[in-house]
Amino acid sequence: KLSYEGSKKLWHYDADSDALYFVAEPYKTLFTNQNALRLSQKRRGEFAMQQSESNADTLVQPVTSGSFAHTEVFEQELLAYPHLFFKEEADYWVWKLIRNYVPPGQDFHQVSVQLEAPAKSGTATVRVYLTGASNIISGDDHIVTLTLVSDGNEVSQLATWDGFDEKVVELEIEQALLTNGNLTVRFESALGGAWQLLDRIEVDYQREMRADSNQLWMKGLEAGTYTVQGLSSPDVYLVESPTENAVWRNDLLVEPDGNGSYSATFTLQRNTDVLISVDAAVYEPLITADVSSNLKARNNQSEYLIIAPLGLANTAEALQEYRQGTHGKVKIAWLQDVYDEFSHGRV
């Protein structure tokens, strides 16, 4: 039984490799970028993924690799300005501070990103998330020109807003101008003394069906037959609807693509998401044994409480023994037990 936040998580057991496969989901807060699942022994087959049983050779034939709608999010948390954010749940880590002043040796404030496998046609939409960090005049004190630069091509737009408000600026650029996927966002602040903060950049674009680092997650594919290229090995796994009613697909056709790599072809009977991965790109999770605890029990009380990680067990137990002579009933709450009972195992 595999569970996530108390709900079932589907898995697939592969007898050939003697391995348990499941789709991991990202988790990100101000405190952690790691996630946790609970694996326990229950009756056989519980929460196993449905499997396709058909033979790929009779079902599908390779098709020309197409493209799909994809959103890429770029975010770096390099600077912290907690005193400029007034909401309790605000993310006060930002990517860049933008001002009228540009340090010597630089022409602009700018950041660069790399889009993976953009299609040669279509229109990309770039959303830039900014926050005001000053309020120095009445009215709009943030006057910023944003320019998209790709292989010498430029698209500009003026953005204005007031005070400490958030601002989302949308720009469009033809994907024919994104020949190498290189994209730079340039900022020019017009008003001296005004501060602006860059949080993140999102790009909606048509992406070719070519794997990145031997993996590709395609969302919202319509029913039909598809071919994914750029796989380094014939050991390819495909999961349909990976985060909901996941299906382990055995009926994909894997063939050499003539360029030293492999392609994988599959057919969808319904609109759904698809995750495809080469075995070499599958992550190995850190597995630790869970010792059950009951910190929430009403009778679990003490006059002196020590909270410590297991790595400091010797020190914590020595402190417990010492404090029992002065404080009576002393207990230790191991940090991992706190995580397990109050945060679904997450740090």
SERO-4910 file (N, C-alpha, C, O; in steps of 0.05 Angstrom, whole numbers):
BEGIN
 pado doro    nc1    nc2    nc3   cac1   cac2   cac3    cc1    cc2    cc3    oc1    oc2    oc3
  Lys    A     17    -24      0      0      0      0     18     25      0     35     28     17
  Leu    A     13     42    -19     28     67    -21      7     90    -17    -13     90    -31
  Ser    A     13    108      1     -6    130      6      8    156      6     32    159     12
  Tyr    A     -8    177      0      2    204     -2    -18    223     11    -41    225      2
  Glu    A    -10    236     33    -27    253     49    -52    238     58    -74    249     59
  Gly    A    -49    212     64    -72    196     73    -89    184     51   -107    168     57
  Ser    A    -84    191     26    -99    180      4    -83    160    -12    -58    161    -11
  Lys    A    -96    143    -27    -82    122    -41    -64    133    -63    -71    153    -75
  Lys    A    -42    120    -68    -24    127    -90    -19    101   -106    -11     81    -95
  Leu    A    -24    102   -132    -22     78   -148      7     72   -154     24     90   -157
  Trp    A     13     46   -156     40     37   -162     40     13   -182     19      1   -186
  His    A     63      8   -194     66    -15   -212     90    -31   -203    112    -19   -199
  Tyr    A     87    -57   -201    110    -74   -194    120    -88   -220    104   -101   -234
  Asp    A    146    -84   -225    158    -96   -249    175   -120   -239    196   -116   -226
  Ala    A    167   -144   -246    181   -168   -236    209   -170   -248    227   -180   -235
  Asp    A    212   -162   -274    239   -165   -286    260   -149   -272    283   -159   -268
  Ser    A    254   -125   -263    274   -109   -249    270   -110   -219    285    -97   -204
  Asp    A    249   -124   -209    243   -126   -181    241    -98   -169    254    -93   -148
  Ala    A    225    -81   -181    224    -53   -173    194    -44   -172    178    -54   -187
  Leu    A    189    -26   -154    163    -14   -151    164     14   -163    180     31   -154
  Tyr    A    147     20   -183    147     46   -196    122     61   -189    100     50   -187
  Phe    A    125     87   -184    102    105   -179    110    132   -189    133    139   -193
  Val    A     90    149   -193     94    176   -203     96    195   -179     77    198   -164
  Ala    A    120    207   -177    124    226   -155    114    254   -163    117    262   -186
  Glu    A    103    268   -143     93    295   -148    111    315   -134    120    310   -112
  Pro    A    115    338   -147    132    359   -134    116    372   -111     92    372   -111
  Tyr    A    131    383    -92    119    397    -70    138    419    -62    162    415    -58
  Lys    A    127    444    -61    145    466    -56    131    486    -38    109    496    -43
  Thr    A    145    493    -16    136    515      1    160    531      9    182    527     -2
  Leu    A    157    550     26    180    566     36    199    548     52    222    556     56
  Phe    A    190    525     61    205    509     80    218    484     67    238    474     78
  Thr    A    208    474     45    219    449     34    212    446      4    192    457     -5
  Asn    A    229    432    -10    222    425    -38    221    395    -41    222    384    -64
  Gln    A    219    380    -19    218    351    -19    190    342    -12    175    356      1
  Asn    A    183    318    -21    157    306    -15    161    280     -1    183    269      1
  Ala    A    139    268      9    141    243     23    117    226     18     95    236     17
  Leu    A    121    200     16     99    180     13    103    158     34    126    154     44
  Arg    A     82    144     40     83    123     60     78     96     46     58     92     33
  Leu    A     97     78     50     96     51     38     92     31     61    108     31     80
  Ser    A     72     15     59     67     -5     81     58    -31     69     47    -32     47
  Gln    A     62    -53     84     54    -79     74     24    -84     81     16    -84    104
  Lys    A      9    -88     60    -20    -94     63    -26   -118     46     -7   -132     37
  Arg    A    -51   -124     42    -58   -147     26    -48   -143     -3    -45   -121    -12
  Arg    A    -43   -165    -16    -30   -165    -42    -47   -150    -63    -71   -153    -64
  Gly    A    -33   -133    -78    -46   -119   -101    -60    -94    -94    -72    -81   -112
  Glu    A    -59    -85    -69    -74    -61    -62    -61    -36    -74    -37    -32    -72
  Phe    A    -77    -20    -88    -69      5   -101    -51      0   -126    -36     18   -134
  Ala    A    -51    -24   -137    -35    -30   -161    -48    -15   -185    -72    -14   -187
  Met    A    -31     -5   -203    -40      8   -227    -54    -12   -246    -46    -35   -247
  Gln    A    -74     -3   -259    -85    -18   -282    -64    -20   -303    -48     -1   -308
  Gln    A    -63    -43   -317    -43    -47   -338    -57    -52   -365    -78    -65   -366
  Ser    A    -45    -42   -386    -54    -50   -413    -41    -76   -421    -18    -81   -415
  Glu    A    -56    -92   -435    -47   -119   -441    -43   -124   -471    -34   -146   -479
  Ser    A    -48   -104   -487    -47   -108   -516    -19   -109   -527      0   -101   -513
  Asn    A    -16   -119   -551     10   -121   -564     15    -96   -581     -1    -90   -599
  Ala    A     36    -81   -576     41    -56   -590     44    -60   -621     35    -43   -636
  Asp    A     56    -82   -629     62    -86   -658     36    -87   -675     37    -79   -698
  Thr    A     14    -95   -663    -10    -97   -678    -28    -73   -675    -48    -70   -688
  Leu    A    -21    -55   -656    -38    -32   -650    -30     -6   -662    -46      9   -672
  Val    A     -4     -1   -662      5     26   -671     27     24   -692     42      4   -694
  Gln    A     29     45   -707     51     49   -726     62     76   -721     48     95   -713
  Pro    A     89     80   -725    101    106   -720     87    128   -736     79    124   -759
  Val    A     85    151   -724     74    175   -738     95    197   -736    113    196   -719
  Thr    A     92    218   -752    110    241   -750    107    254   -723     84    260   -714
  Ser    A    129    259   -710    128    272   -683    116    300   -686    126    316   -702
  Gly    A     96    306   -670     83    332   -671     91    350   -648    114    349   -639
  Ser    A     72    366   -638     77    384   -616     53    385   -598     32    375   -605
  Phe    A     56    396   -574     35    397   -555     38    423   -539     59    435   -538
  Ala    A     15    432   -527     16    457   -511     30    451   -485     23    432   -471
  His    A     49    468   -478     66    464   -454     70    490   -440     73    511   -453
  Thr    A     71    489   -414     78    512   -397    103    507   -382    105    487   -367
  Glu    A    123    525   -384    148    522   -370    149    545   -350    144    568   -357
  Val    A    156    539   -325    158    559   -303    187    562   -296    201    542   -290
  Phe    A    197    587   -296    224    593   -288    224    611   -263    211    632   -263
  Glu    A    238    602   -242    238    617   -217    263    611   -202    271    588   -199
  Gln    A    276    632   -193    300    629   -176    295    646   -151    287    669   -152
  Glu    A    301    634   -128    297    648   -102    324    657    -92    337    642    -76
  Leu    A    333    680   -100    360    689    -95    360    711    -73    380    714    -59
  Leu    A    339    727    -71    339    750    -53    314    748    -35    293    740    -44
  Ala    A    317    756    -10    294    756      8    288    784     18    305    799     27
  Tyr    A    262    792     15    252    818     24    227    814     41    206    824     33
  Pro    A    228    802     64    204    796     80    190    822     89    166    822     93
  His    A    205    844     92    192    869    102    176    883     81    162    902     88
  Leu    A    177    874     56    162    886     35    136    872     28    121    880     10
  Phe    A    130    849     42    106    834     36     88    834     60     97    829     83
  Phe    A     63    839     56     44    843     78     24    821     82      7    822    100
  Lys    A     25    800     65      8    777     69     23    755     83     46    749     77
  Glu    A      9    742    102     22    721    117     33    698    100     54    687    106
  Glu    A     18    692     79     26    669     62     45    677     39     50    661     21
  Ala    A     54    702     39     70    712     16     96    698     14    109    690     34
  Asp    A    105    694    -11    132    683    -17    150    707    -20    150    720    -41
  Tyr    A    166    713      0    182    738     -1    210    733    -13    227    751    -13
  Trp    A    215    709    -23    239    704    -38    235    711    -68    215    703    -79
  Val    A    253    726    -79    250    736   -107    275    730   -123    296    723   -112
  Trp    A    272    734   -149    293    728   -168    312    751   -171    337    748   -170
  Lys    A    301    775   -174    318    798   -181    305    824   -172    281    827   -172
  Leu    A    322    843   -164    314    870   -158    319    887   -182    341    887   -194
  Ile    A    299    902   -190    300    919   -214    298    948   -206    279    956   -192
  Arg    A    318    964   -214    317    993   -208    325   1009   -232    333    998   -253
  Asn    A    323   1035   -229    333   1053   -250    363   1052   -252    375   1057   -273
  Tyr    A    376   1047   -230    405   1045   -229    414   1017   -240    404    997   -231
  Val    A    434   1018   -259    445    993   -270    475    992   -262    489   1012   -267
  Pro    A    484    971   -250    512    969   -241    531    973   -265    524    967   -287
  Pro    A    555    984   -259    575    988   -280    581    962   -295    582    941   -283
  Gly    A    584    964   -321    590    940   -337    565    927   -348    567    908   -364
  Gln    A    541    936   -339    516    924   -349    500    946   -364    500    969   -356
  Asp    A    486    938   -385    469    956   -399    441    956   -389    426    976   -391
  Phe    A    432    932   -379    404    929   -371    403    910   -347    422    895   -342
  His    A    381    911   -333    374    889   -316    361    868   -334    342    874   -349
  Gln    A    370    843   -332    358    822   -349    362    794   -337    380    790   -321
  Val    A    346    775   -346    349    747   -339    345    731   -365    331    740   -383
  Ser    A    358    708   -366    356    691   -390    346    663   -382    352    653   -361
  Val    A    329    652   -399    318    625   -395    322    609   -420    328    620   -442
  Gln    A    319    582   -418    322    564   -441    297    547   -443    290    532   -425
  Leu    A    283    550   -466    259    534   -472    268    508   -485    284    508   -503
  Glu    A    256    485   -475    263    459   -486    246    454   -511    221    454   -509
  Ala    A    259    448   -533    246    438   -558    222    454   -567    201    443   -571
  Pro    A    225    481   -570    201    496   -580    196    488   -609    214    485   -625
  Ala    A    170    485   -616    162    480   -644    169    504   -661    172    526   -651
  Lys    A    171    499   -688    179    521   -706    156    540   -712    161    561   -724
  Ser    A    132    532   -706    109    549   -711     92    553   -686     95    538   -667
  Gly    A     75    573   -687     58    579   -664     67    605   -650     86    618   -659
  Thr    A     52    612   -630     58    637   -615     62    630   -585     46    617   -573
  Ala    A     84    640   -574     90    636   -546     80    659   -530     84    682   -538
  Thr    A     68    654   -507     59    675   -489     77    674   -464     80    654   -451
  Val    A     89    697   -458    108    700   -436     94    717   -414     86    739   -419
  Arg    A     92    706   -390     80    720   -367    103    726   -347    116    708   -338
  Val    A    106    752   -341    127    760   -322    113    771   -297     97    789   -298
  Tyr    A    120    759   -274    107    765   -249    125    785   -233    148    778   -225
  Leu    A    115    809   -230    130    830   -216    115    839   -191     90    836   -190
  Thr    A    129    851   -172    117    863   -148    130    890   -143    154    892   -145
  Gly    A    114    910   -137    125    936   -130    138    934   -102    127    922    -84
  Ala    A    160    948    -99    175    948    -74    180    976    -64    198    981    -48
  Ser    A    164    995    -74    167   1023    -66    141   1038    -72    124   1028    -87
  Asn    A    138   1061    -59    114   1078    -64    123   1107    -60    117   1118    -39
  Ile    A    138   1118    -79    152   1143    -74    137   1167    -85    144   1190    -77
  Ile    A    117   1163   -102    101   1186   -112     72   1179   -112     65   1155   -110
  Ser    A     55   1199   -115     26   1194   -118     21   1183   -146     32   1194   -166
  Gly    A      5   1163   -148      0   1150   -174     20   1129   -180     33   1119   -162
  Asp    A     22   1121   -206     39   1099   -214     69   1107   -211     78   1125   -224
  Asp    A     82   1093   -193    111   1098   -189    128   1076   -201    153   1077   -199
  His    A    116   1057   -214    130   1036   -228    125   1038   -258    103   1033   -267
  Ile    A    145   1046   -273    143   1049   -302    166   1033   -314    189   1042   -314
  Val    A    160   1009   -323    180    990   -332    175    981   -360    153    973   -367
  Thr    A    195    982   -377    193    971   -404    206    943   -404    229    940   -397
  Leu    A    190    923   -412    199    896   -414    204    889   -443    188    896   -460
  Thr    A    226    876   -449    234    869   -476    242    840   -477    259    831   -463
  Leu    A    229    825   -495    237    797   -500    258    798   -522    254    810   -543
  Val    A    280    784   -518    302    783   -537    308    754   -543    313    738   -525
  Ser    A    308    746   -569    314    719   -577    328    720   -604    316    727   -624
  Asp    A    354    712   -604    370    711   -629    368    737   -644    365    737   -669
  Gly    A    370    760   -630    370    786   -643    342    797   -648    340    821   -656
  Asn    A    321    782   -643    294    792   -647    284    803   -620    289    792   -599
  Glu    A    269    826   -622    259    839   -598    229    845   -599    219    852   -620
  Val    A    216    841   -576    188    849   -572    186    863   -546    194    853   -525
  Ser    A    175    888   -546    174    904   -521    146    911   -513    127    911   -530
  Gln    A    143    917   -487    117    926   -477    122    943   -451    139    936   -435
  Leu    A    106    964   -448    108    982   -425     88    973   -404     65    967   -410
  Ala    A     97    972   -379     80    964   -356     82    986   -335    103    996   -329
  Thr    A     59    994   -324     58   1014   -303     39   1004   -281     19    992   -287
  Trp    A     46   1010   -256     28   1003   -234     38   1018   -209     58   1032   -210
  Asp    A     23   1016   -187     27   1033   -164     36   1017   -139     27    994   -136
  Gly    A     52   1029   -123     58   1019    -96     68    991    -94     85    982   -110
  Phe    A     57    976    -75     66    949    -69     49    928    -82     49    905    -74
  Asp    A     34    936   -103     16    917   -117     33    897   -133     56    902   -140
  Glu    A     20    875   -140     32    856   -158     24    863   -187      3    875   -191
  Lys    A     41    856   -206     36    862   -234     44    838   -251     67    828   -248
  Val    A     26    829   -267     32    807   -286     31    819   -314     11    829   -323
  Val    A     54    817   -328     57    828   -355     58    806   -375     74    787   -372
  Glu    A     40    806   -395     40    786   -416     51    797   -442     43    819   -451
  Leu    A     69    782   -454     80    789   -480     78    764   -498     79    742   -488
  Glu    A     76    769   -523     75    747   -542     98    749   -562    106    771   -570
  Ile    A    108    726   -570    129    725   -590    125    701   -608    119    679   -598
  Glu    A    129    705   -634    125    682   -652    147    662   -648    171    669   -645
  Gln    A    140    636   -647    160    616   -642    180    612   -664    201    601   -659
  Ala    A    174    622   -687    194    622   -709    218    638   -701    240    635   -713
  Leu    A    215    657   -682    237    673   -673    253    660   -650    274    670   -642
  Leu    A    242    638   -640    255    624   -618    270    600   -629    266    577   -620
  Thr    A    288    604   -648    300    582   -663    316    563   -645    315    539   -649
  Asn    A    329    574   -625    346    557   -607    334    555   -579    346    542   -561
  Gly    A    311    566   -575    298    565   -548    310    585   -529    302    586   -505
  Asn    A    329    602   -537    341    621   -520    322    645   -517    313    656   -537
  Leu    A    317    654   -492    299    676   -488    309    693   -465    314    683   -443
  Thr    A    313    719   -470    322    738   -450    300    758   -445    288    769   -464
  Val    A    294    764   -420    275    785   -413    291    808   -401    305    805   -381
  Arg    A    289    831   -414    304    855   -407    285    875   -393    262    878   -402
  Phe    A    295    889   -373    279    908   -358    292    935   -357    316    938   -353
  Glu    A    276    956   -363    285    983   -361    266    999   -343    243   1003   -351
  Ser    A    275   1008   -320    258   1023   -301    263   1052   -306    285   1062   -306
  Ala    A    240   1067   -310    243   1095   -318    246   1114   -295    258   1136   -298
  Leu    A    235   1108   -271    234   1127   -249    256   1121   -229    257   1099   -217
  Gly    A    273   1140   -224    294   1137   -204    283   1134   -176    264   1148   -169
  Gly    A    294   1116   -161    284   1111   -134    262   1090   -131    256   1081   -109
  Ala    A    251   1082   -154    230   1061   -154    243   1033   -154    262   1028   -169
  Trp    A    232   1016   -138    242    988   -136    220    969   -146    197    972   -139
  Gln    A    228    950   -162    211    928   -171    224    902   -167    249    899   -169
  Leu    A    209    881   -160    219    854   -155    208    835   -176    184    834   -181
  Leu    A    226    819   -187    219    797   -205    215    771   -190    234    762   -176
  Asp    A    191    759   -191    186    734   -178    191    710   -196    208    693   -189
  Arg    A    177    709   -218    180    686   -236    171    693   -264    160    714   -269
  Ile    A    177    675   -283    169    677   -311    156    651   -319    167    630   -314
  Glu    A    133    653   -332    119    630   -343    117    633   -374    112    655   -383
  Val    A    121    611   -388    120    612   -417    101    590   -427    106    566   -422
  Asp    A     80    598   -441     62    579   -455     72    577   -483     73    597   -497
  Tyr    A     78    552   -493     87    550   -521     81    522   -531     75    504   -516
  Gln    A     83    519   -557     80    493   -569    108    479   -569    127    489   -579
  Arg    A    108    456   -556    133    441   -552    134    416   -569    114    402   -570
  Glu    A    156    411   -582    159    386   -598    159    362   -579    167    363   -556
  Met    A    150    340   -590    149    315   -575    176    302   -574    181    281   -587
  Arg    A    194    314   -560    221    305   -558    229    305   -528    226    326   -515
  Ala    A    239    283   -518    244    280   -490    267    299   -481    285    304   -496
  Asp    A    265    308   -457    286    324   -444    297    308   -421    283    301   -402
  Ser    A    323    301   -422    336    284   -402    321    258   -399    317    248   -377
  Asn    A    312    247   -422    299    221   -423    271    220   -410    262    198   -403
  Gln    A    259    243   -406    232    243   -395    215    265   -409    226    284   -419
  Leu    A    189    260   -410    171    280   -422    143    276   -410    132    254   -410
  Trp    A    132    298   -399    105    298   -388     88    315   -406     93    339   -408
  Met    A     68    303   -418     51    318   -437     23    319   -425     11    299   -418
  Lys    A     12    343   -422    -14    347   -410    -35    354   -430    -30    369   -449
  Gly    A    -59    342   -426    -81    349   -442    -80    339   -471    -90    353   -489
  Leu    A    -67    316   -476    -66    306   -503    -94    295   -511   -108    283   -495
  Glu    A   -102    300   -536   -127    290   -546   -123    261   -555   -101    252   -559
  Ala    A   -145    247   -557   -144    219   -567   -131    218   -594   -136    235   -611
  Gly    A   -113    198   -598    -99    196   -623    -73    181   -619    -68    170   -598
  Thr    A    -57    180   -640    -31    165   -640     -9    185   -640     -9    205   -656
  Tyr    A     12    181   -623     34    200   -620     60    185   -620     62    162   -612
  Thr    A     81    199   -628    109    189   -627    126    209   -613    127    232   -620
  Val    A    141    199   -592    160    215   -577    188    207   -585    194    183   -586
  Gln    A    205    226   -591    232    221   -600    252    229   -578    245    242   -558
  Gly    A    278    222   -583    299    232   -566    303    215   -541    313    226   -521
  Leu    A    297    189   -542    300    171   -519    326    155   -523    332    146   -544
  Ser    A    342    153   -501    369    141   -504    369    111   -503    390     99   -507
  Ser    A    347     99   -495    346     70   -490    319     58   -499    299     73   -499
  Pro    A    319     33   -506    293     20   -512    276     13   -487    253      5   -489
  Asp    A    288     16   -463    274     10   -438    257     34   -431    265     51   -414
  Val    A    234     36   -443    217     60   -440    191     52   -425    179     32   -430
  Tyr    A    184     70   -405    159     66   -390    140     89   -398    148    111   -403
  Leu    A    114     82   -398     94    102   -404     71     99   -384     60     77   -380
  Val    A     63    121   -371     41    121   -352     20    141   -363     26    164   -367
  Glu    A     -4    131   -367    -26    147   -375    -41    158   -351    -45    143   -331
  Ser    A    -49    183   -351    -63    196   -329    -47    192   -303    -57    181   -284
  Pro    A    -22    202   -302     -4    195   -280    -12    203   -252     -5    189   -233
  Thr    A    -27    225   -249    -33    234   -222    -61    227   -213    -69    234   -191
  Glu    A    -77    213   -230   -104    206   -222   -108    176   -224    -97    161   -208
  Asn    A   -124    167   -243   -128    138   -247   -106    127   -266   -111    121   -289
  Ala    A    -82    125   -255    -59    119   -272    -61     91   -284    -71     72   -272
  Val    A    -52     89   -309    -51     64   -324    -22     59   -334    -11     76   -347
  Trp    A    -11     36   -327     16     28   -337     12     16   -365      0     -4   -368
  Arg    A     24     30   -385     20     22   -412     42      3   -422     66     10   -422
  Asn    A     34    -21   -430     52    -41   -441     51    -40   -472     67    -54   -485
  Asp    A     32    -26   -483     27    -28   -512     39     -5   -527     26      6   -545
  Leu    A     64      3   -521     77     24   -537     98     10   -554    110    -10   -547
  Leu    A    102     22   -578    121     12   -597    147     28   -596    146     52   -601
  Val    A    170     15   -588    195     29   -586    214     20   -608    218     -4   -612
  Glu    A    224     39   -623    241     32   -646    265     52   -648    263     74   -638
  Pro    A    288     43   -660    309     62   -666    300     84   -685    285     78   -703
  Asp    A    309    109   -680    300    130   -697    319    137   -719    315    156   -734
  Gly    A    341    122   -721    361    126   -742    382    147   -735    400    152   -751
  Asn    A    379    160   -712    398    180   -704    413    173   -678    424    190   -664
  Gly    A    414    147   -672    427    137   -648    409    137   -624    418    130   -602
  Ser    A    384    146   -627    366    146   -604    342    129   -611    342    114   -631
  Tyr    A    321    130   -594    297    114   -598    272    131   -598    272    153   -586
  Ser    A    252    121   -611    226    135   -610    205    115   -598    208     91   -600
  Ala    A    185    126   -586    163    110   -574    137    120   -585    131    144   -584
  Thr    A    120    101   -595     94    108   -606     72     95   -590     75     72   -581
  Phe    A     51    109   -585     29     99   -569      3    112   -578      3    133   -592
  Thr    A    -19     99   -572    -46    109   -579    -62    115   -554    -63     99   -536
  Leu    A    -76    137   -554    -94    145   -532   -122    142   -541   -130    151   -563
  Gln    A   -139    130   -525   -167    127   -531   -184    150   -520   -208    151   -526
  Arg    A   -171    167   -504   -186    189   -491   -167    212   -487   -142    209   -489
  Asn    A   -177    236   -481   -161    259   -475   -149    255   -447   -164    251   -428
  Thr    A   -123    258   -445   -110    253   -419    -82    263   -418    -72    273   -439
  Asp    A    -69    261   -395    -40    267   -392    -24    242   -396    -34    220   -391
  Val    A      1    245   -404     19    223   -408     47    229   -397     57    251   -402
  Leu    A     58    210   -383     86    213   -373    102    190   -386     95    167   -383
  Ile    A    124    197   -400    141    177   -413    169    180   -402    179    203   -398
  Ser    A    183    158   -397    209    159   -384    226    135   -392    215    113   -395
  Val    A    251    139   -395    270    117   -398    278    108   -371    280    124   -352
  Asp    A    284     82   -368    291     70   -342    314     85   -329    314     88   -304
  Ala    A    333     94   -344    357    107   -333    350    134   -321    366    145   -305
  Ala    A    327    145   -328    319    172   -317    301    170   -293    292    190   -282
  Val    A    295    145   -284    277    142   -261    293    147   -235    315    137   -232
  Tyr    A    281    163   -218    295    169   -192    292    147   -172    272    132   -172
  Glu    A    312    145   -155    310    126   -132    305    142   -107    321    159    -99
  Pro    A    283    137    -94    276    153    -70    293    144    -46    303    122    -45
  Leu    A    296    162    -27    308    156     -1    286    142     16    265    153     20
  Ile    A    293    118     25    273    102     41    283     99     69    306     90     74
  Thr    A    267    106     88    274    103    117    251     89    131    227     93    125
  Ala    A    258     72    150    238     58    165    223     77    184    236     95    196
  Asp    A    197     74    186    181     91    204    175     76    230    163     55    229
  Val    A    183     88    252    176     77    278    151     93    288    152    117    291
  Ser    A    130     78    293    105     92    299    107    108    325    121    100    344
  Ser    A     93    130    326     93    147    349     64    157    353     47    154    336
  Asn    A     60    169    376     33    180    382     36    205    399     29    207    422
  Leu    A     48    225    386     53    250    400     27    265    408     27    281    426
  Lys    A      5    259    393    -20    273    398    -35    262    422    -56    274    430
  Ala    A    -26    240    433    -41    227    455    -43    246    479    -24    259    486
  Arg    A    -67    247    491    -72    266    513    -55    259    538    -48    277    553
  Asn    A    -48    233    541    -32    226    564     -2    228    559     15    221    576
  Asn    A      6    238    535     34    240    528     43    268    538     44    287    522
  Gln    A     50    270    563     57    295    576     83    294    590     93    272    597
  Ser    A     95    318    594    120    319    609    124    347    620    111    366    612
  Glu    A    142    349    640    149    375    651    171    389    634    175    413    635
  Tyr    A    185    372    619    208    383    603    208    368    577    208    343    577
  Leu    A    208    382    554    206    369    528    231    376    512    239    399    509
  Ile    A    242    355    500    265    359    482    256    351    454    246    329    450
  Ile    A    261    368    435    255    362    407    282    360    392    297    379    393
  Ala    A    287    337    380    314    333    368    312    314    344    295    297    343
  Pro    A    331    317    325    333    297    304    347    272    314    362    273    334
  Leu    A    343    250    301    355    225    309    385    226    308    399    211    322
  Gly    A    396    244    291    425    246    289    438    257    315    462    254    319
  Leu    A    421    269    332    431    279    358    420    262    381    417    271    403
  Ala    A    415    236    375    403    219    395    419    217    421    409    219    443
  Asn    A    445    213    418    462    210    442    461    235    459    459    233    484
  Thr    A    463    258    447    463    283    462    436    288    474    434    296    498
  Ala    A    414    283    459    387    287    470    382    269    493    370    277    513
  Glu    A    390    243    491    385    225    513    402    232    538    393    228    561
  Ala    A    426    242    533    442    251    556    430    275    570    430    277    594
  Leu    A    418    293    554    405    317    565    379    308    580    373    319    601
  Gln    A    365    288    569    341    277    582    348    266    610    335    272    630
  Glu    A    370    251    611    378    239    636    386    261    657    379    258    680
  Tyr    A    399    281    647    408    303    665    384    319    675    382    325    699
  Arg    A    365    325    658    342    342    665    322    327    683    306    340    697
  Gln    A    322    301    682    304    286    700    310    291    729    292    289    746
  Gly    A    335    298    735    342    304    763    332    331    772    330    336    796
  Thr    A    325    349    753    316    376    761    287    382    753    274    400    764
  His    A    276    367    733    250    374    722    230    351    724    207    353    715
  Gly    A    238    328    735    219    306    738    215    291    711    234    279    701
  Lys    A    192    293    701    185    277    677    195    291    652    185    313    645
  Val    A    213    278    638    226    290    614    221    271    590    225    247    592
  Lys    A    213    282    568    208    266    544    223    278    520    228    302    519
  Ile    A    228    260    500    240    269    475    219    265    453    207    243    451
  Ala    A    215    285    437    199    283    412    219    284    389    231    304    383
  Trp    A    222    261    375    240    260    353    229    276    329    205    274    323
  Leu    A    246    291    317    237    309    296    223    295    273    203    305    263
  Gln    A    232    271    266    219    256    244    190    249    252    173    248    235
  Asp    A    186    243    278    159    237    287    141    261    285    117    259    279
  Val    A    152    285    290    137    310    287    129    313    257    106    319    251
  Tyr    A    148    308    239    142    310    211    120    289    203    101    296    189
  Asp    A    123    265    213    104    243    205     76    250    214     57    246    199
  Glu    A     73    259    239     46    263    250     33    290    242      9    292    241
  Phe    A     49    309    235     38    336    230     43    346    202     31    367    194
  Ser    A     59    332    186     66    342    159     67    320    138     81    323    118
  His    A     53    298    143     53    275    124     81    265    118     85    255     96
  Gly    A    100    268    136    127    258    132    146    278    119    170    273    117
  Arg    A    135    301    110    153    321     98    169    336    118    161    341    141
  Val    A    194    343    110    210    359    127    199    388    128    210    405    141
***
